[in-house]
Amino acid sequence: MRLNLIAATSTIALALAPAVYAADINQAGAKALEESLTKLVPKEAARDGFVTVNPAGTRYEIIYDFAKLLKKIDPATFVVNGLTPWSVFATPKDGGLWGVEGTNSLDVSGHFEAAGQPKTSFTYVIDTLVFNGIFDPAISYLRSGDFSAKAVSFSSKTETEELRASFDGMAYKLTSSDGMVAGTTNFAASGTASGFVETIQSGDKPAVDVRADSMDFAAAVNGLPANKVRDIIMFAVEHADDKELDRASSDRLKAMLRDAFPLLTSLSETIGFDNLTVSSAVGNGGAKNITYEVALDGPSDAMRFGVGMTAQQISLSSPIVPSAYAAFVPQELKLQFAIADMDFNAFGDEFLKADFTAGASSEESGQKAVERLFKGGELVVDFPKISAVSSVYDAEISGKVRGRVDTSKEYSMDATILARDLDKTIAAVQELAKTNADLNQVSFGLMMAKGFAKTDPDGRQRWEISVARNGSVTINGQVIKAAD
């Protein structure tokens, strides 16, 4: 939802062209601005008056009539009710900058139906959306901005499923700075949303209710060639009605993509939930804090994409988990994995060899591009840390898996497993085995594993495990399985 609001307000500001920033507010300036804005919308929507601009004192009022944007959509497949125009005010500033601001709301409902899919009804409500920022024609984007929304809700319903989501309010801030490479810009956004509630109903299954006191987020994109991305967007709009690209247009698109690659130098996003709870008729659970992270960074010929998740003070109360097993539910959990050493330069070079004209097959060129993204077709998945802690165990694993993008049979792995208080874990499993004989095998396996372990200075047991591509397996240097 946050990204949709950013996209909407940014697109509104994006079209303020550098050619239109005269200090005098008049009808001629309004017309020039309107012509500039219509360049970023489909031709039919522009003709129908989707965008209009009028002088308004010391600023221009830009009116977006969203109903006209949807005028050509077949009502048999897509209907939206309640769309009303939005107003955005643009004020010329010193140095060719623009101040943009607006206060709007949204209360729409409708339905859509795609071939082979059930009819879906929806509602989308924003009681108040307020934003103000500084738009810089030199980068064709917002330099900064403050955004807030109150009473946001969404619902989606089919014959068998229903989803309702809402939050009380949201506020976030956008900032920017010049990138290290000339012509690029760094963008960062951060904010918080409060009172999150989501209810999911599927068939005759019990409804699931998800709540969080607050959700904090931060995101950053560095090294974005904003002007070049704008040109690509405008090209897409210009050819939106074309069923196919001719050779000249295909070559032009390739040139723009080649000039814009690798599109960014790094990106990151962090989302955190406070006091997250999940409740249903079959049980309740939650966590004091849950944090999700994603990042892409490194040199363009050796980039690393990483994902991480951390949960603290986890709780679970459900008849599905017998009380005797409650101690095995993790109280703390951390998951981290990454795909490393990706060559985006080589990927871009190969991708741009594809034929974008009509009738051309891009499957083979796409496969070659992926193979070049992973050097020599080699795929490396890194697990910096996967850990789980409860009252009866404390375990951690890290390592790497190496394979190929063209087969799942050829791989190798190097991993380190650490366990604290393994005797306590074995004793807990043995206690459960008194009522579940199948767990005797688990207890026996843990005792065998202990026999292979080394003891670290801090008392933890350690296993260094290596699986070679020839099928051999070693643990702490001892051969457990010979090569195939």
Secondary structure, 3 states (H helix, E strand, C coil): CHHHHHHHHHHHHHCCCCCCCCCCCCHHHHHHHHHHHHHHCCHHHHHCCCEEEEEECCEEEEEECHHHHCCCCCCCCEEEECCCCEEEEEEECHHHCEEEEEEEEEEEEEEECCCCCCCEEEEEEEEEEEEEEEEECCCCEEEEEEEEEEEEEEEEECCCEEEEEEEEEEEEEEEEEECCCCCCEEEEEEEEEEEEEEEEEECCCCCEEEEEEEEEEEEEEEEECHHHHHHHHHHHHHCCCCCCCCHHHHHHHHHHHHHHCCCCCEEEEEEEEEEEEEEECCEEEEEEEEEEEEEEECCCCCEEEEEEEEEEEEEEECCCCCHHHHHHCCCEEEEEEEEEEECHHHHHHHHCCCCCCCCCCCHHHHHHHHHHHEHHHEEEEEEEEEEEECCCCEEEEEEEEEEECCEEEEEEEEEEEEEECHHHHHHHHHHHHCCCCCHHHHHHHHHHHHHHCEECCCCCEEEEEEECCCCCEEECCEEEECCC
